[in-house]
Amino acid sequence: MESFFSLLQKNVLDRRSWTTREELRIAIVTWIERTYHRRRRQATLGRLTPIEYETVVTTPALQAA
């Protein structure tokens, strides 16, 4: 959790001054969706897209049934 907040602070909070809380909220959500989750998902899936990974994982299971 600490590494998440450290990355958030470095990549969003410390980049500029925010005039409204809404601007900051949108910047945080955008960063999480575009950068943080994408990077973690890709690393976990072995650099395959989610569809490619699902195909690889479900095909052997369906063949065994």
N, C-alpha and C positions, 0 to 999 in steps of 0.2 A: 504494500500500500504506500509506503514511503517513497518508493521509486516512481510510482504513478504521479504522486503530488509533486515530486521534484521535477519530473518531465513537464507536467502541466505548468508549473510556475516558470520554468525556463523557456518554454515554447509559446506560452500564451500570456501569462500575467506580466512578465517582465519585458515584453516586446514593446508595449506602448501604454499610454494612459487611456483609460476608458471613461467616456463621459457619462454613460448610463449603465446601470446594472444589466439592462436588457442587452446592450451591445456586448458586454462581457459574457453574459449567459450564452448568447449565440456563438461567440468565438470559442467558448469552451466546448459546447456541443459539437460544433463543426470540427474542432481539433480531435475530439474523441472519435467521432465517426469516420473522418477521413484519414487520420494519421495513426492514432493509437490502436484502434481495433484492427485496422487493415494490416498493420505491421505484425501484430501478435497472431492474428488468424493465419496469415501466410506462413509464418515461421512454424506454427503448430501443424499445419497441413502439409508440411514438406514442400512448400513453394508451389503447391497445386492450387488451382482455383477451387472454391467450395464445390462446384459441380463436378470437376474432375475427381476430387477426393471422394465425393459421395459415390460416384460410379465405381471407383476402385474398391471401396469398402463394401458396398452392397452387392456387387456382382458375385463375388465368391460365396456370400451368404445365401443368395438366391439359388446358386448352382448346387449347393449342398442340400437344399430342401427337396 
